[in-house]
Amino acid sequence: MRRTQLYLDEKDWKLLHVLARSLRTSVSELVRTAVHEKYFDKERRRQAMLGIVGLWKDRTDLPDTETYVRSLRKGNRLERVWR
């Protein structure tokens, strides 16, 4: 384990100490748990990613994907690339 310093607002520091005391743990343990849950919990990240799947599926203001891609492919683009 590595030691680090963390600067907190007075209000946050007090709240963490009250919470740590009520949970019978240390502020350090609370911070480690919060960091782990926020940045390293794979299941939580997976659930967040699943939450955005299909987010735009019912939008009607977006052009058809196939039409858009075909419009990009029109013209003499390939001829210009090979010159």
C-alpha positions in Angstrom: 0.0 0.0 0.0 1.2 3.5 -0.8 0.7 6.6 1.3 -0.7 9.8 -0.2 -2.0 13.2 0.9 -5.4 14.6 0.1 -6.7 18.1 0.6 -10.3 18.4 1.5 -12.6 21.3 2.3 -13.4 21.6 6.0 -17.0 20.6 5.5 -16.0 17.5 3.5 -13.4 16.6 6.1 -15.9 16.8 9.0 -18.6 14.8 7.1 -16.1 12.1 6.3 -15.0 11.9 10.0 -18.6 11.7 11.2 -19.4 9.0 8.6 -16.2 7.0 9.5 -17.0 7.2 13.2 -20.6 6.0 12.6 -19.4 3.1 10.4 -16.5 2.3 12.8 -13.9 2.6 10.1 -11.3 5.2 9.0 -11.5 8.1 6.6 -8.8 6.4 4.6 -10.9 3.3 4.2 -13.9 5.4 3.1 -11.7 7.1 0.5 -10.2 3.8 -0.8 -13.7 2.3 -1.1 -15.0 5.3 -2.9 -12.1 5.4 -5.4 -12.5 1.6 -6.0 -16.2 1.9 -6.6 -15.9 5.0 -8.8 -13.0 4.0 -11.0 -12.3 0.2 -10.7 -15.6 -1.6 -10.2 -16.0 -3.4 -13.5 -19.6 -4.5 -12.9 -20.6 -0.9 -12.2 -18.8 0.3 -15.4 -20.5 -2.5 -17.4 -23.9 -1.4 -16.1 -23.1 2.2 -17.1 -22.1 1.1 -20.6 -25.2 -1.0 -21.0 -27.3 2.0 -20.0 -26.2 3.9 -23.1 -26.7 1.0 -25.6 -29.5 2.0 -27.9 -29.8 5.5 -26.5 -30.5 7.0 -29.9 -32.5 4.2 -31.5 -35.8 6.0 -31.4 -34.6 9.4 -32.6 -36.3 10.6 -35.8 -34.2 13.7 -36.3 -31.1 11.8 -37.4 -30.5 10.9 -41.0 -30.5 7.2 -42.1 -27.0 5.8 -41.5 -26.8 4.0 -44.8 -27.9 7.1 -46.7 -25.3 9.2 -44.9 -22.4 6.7 -45.5 -23.4 6.4 -49.2 -23.4 10.2 -49.6 -19.8 10.3 -48.2 -18.8 7.7 -50.9 -20.2 9.6 -53.8 -18.1 11.7 -56.1 -14.5 11.4 -57.2 -12.9 11.0 -53.8 -11.0 7.8 -54.8 -9.7 9.5 -58.0 -8.4 12.4 -55.9 -6.6 10.0 -53.4 -4.8 8.2 -56.2 -3.5 11.3 -58.0 
